[in-house]
Structures are given as structure tokens and as C-alpha cells.
Amino acid sequence: MIFDYNSTRPKLILAEYGRNVQNMVDYICTLTDKEERNRLAQVVIDMMGVLNPHLRDVSDFKHKLWDHLYIISDFKIDVDSPYPIPTKENVHHKPEILNYPNHQIRFKHYGFTVEEMIRKAKAIPNDEAKAKMTLGIANFMKMAYMTWNKDSVSDEQILSDLTALSGGELRLPADTTLTKVDFKTPPPGNRIKSNNTGGSSNNNQSYSGQKKNNNNNNNNHKKSPSGKRPMNNNNMNRKNNYQK
């Protein structure tokens, strides 16, 4: 007995359409009559639309099905398509290789963006605008430094690095005070309960208190060892008043 396993069958090109559609497309490719191929191709297109109804939400639904028909046939089917016939090079084209940036960064903790900002700031002709831009770059450098090193850094160090990166063209006064940067990490387990949580806890407390009162009342109504119910204070007072 010969068993037919999927591992021994040809690989499905588009598995979402199944093995039967693949076999029908392969059969159409073997026909010699072009009119018969066109007729059966239209039947297969209709069946593919039924098997994948989610494609109806895609714009140009029929065009996508015809492209899938050519892909399933490995671009070997010869039928009259109402749309441009796709080619293997257009469908399975290789993407262009992206050039990985390889910048020589002088200070890694500041990054390449700071060097780009310094280059643009040096090209500003207006002295006042250049001074404002230089101050903004210095504040950004301090923030970048504190991101990688949580220890405090002096403003003199930032101004010195700014002068070194700009080649001495961007300078700030020695008494310049930069923006203070604080990184505060919340302690673990410090969570504030929401109002919903508080409301539920109050409801649970009230429910537990009510349940406790009910248990006390039930205990009061239990019979004593003598077989008689214990009399509460109200019943005793009523009995004494009646005797008087």
C-alpha cells in the first residue's frame, strides 16, 4: 500500500487556497484549448473568491485574485487576463540593500544627532539665533549625558565638550547655568489604589461586618443547655413591669 502524505506532495505555493485549487490550476496549464483554459480559469477565480472572502474588503479585489492565479501556476498559465499579467521578477523582487550608518562619533554618549545640531548651528549667520541654538544644544547634551550616567555632571564639563565638538566655534560664558535634570525612579511596590479598589474594599468590610452581626444574632437565638431560650434584657424589663 502506498500512502499519500503531504511531505511527498509538491509544495503549495499559496497554502491559503488549498491543495484542490493548486491541482485545478496545474490541470488548466496542461490543456491545449485556450478557450477551455479561459473558461476554467474564470471558474477557479470565482472559487478562490469564495475560499477567501476577507479579500473582498481589499481594493481591486478581482485584480488580486488574478495575480494569485498566476502565482499559483508559477507564472506558467496562458489565459486572457483582464489585468496586466504579472511577472516573477515584479512579484518576487529583492529589496534594495540598506546602507548601515557608520558614523565616527567622537562622544558616544551624546550621539550623532548632537554633532548634526552643532554643524547646523555653526552655519547660522545671526549671532543671537546662534547663541540661543548653542544654549539649547548644551541643555540637550546634559540630558543625554544624564541618560547614560545617572551621576551628576557639572555644567563646566558640558560646556567644555561643546567647545571641543564645535572646534571652538560655539562657546558659552563660563558662568552659564544649564537646566537641571533630575531622574527620580519610584520605589518598588509604591502603588496608589484606585477609587474602584477602595470602593470594593469598603463594600467588603461592610459586608463582613453585617455577616458578623448576623452570626451574633443567630448565636443569641440558640437554645440554652436547659432547653429554654435565653431571655434578653427587653423581655426581662417587660416581665418586671407586668408584675408591678
Secondary structure by P-SEA (a helix, b strand, c coil): ccccccccccccccccccaaaaaaaaaaaacccaaaaaaaaaaaaaaaaaaccccccccaaaaaaaaaaaaaaccccccccccccccccccccccccccccccccccccccaaaaaaaaaaaacccaaaaaaaaaaaaaaaaaaaaacccccccaaaaaaaaaaaacccccccccccccbbbbbbcccccccccaaaaaaaaaaaaaaaaaaaaaaaaaaacccccccccccaaaaaaaaaaac
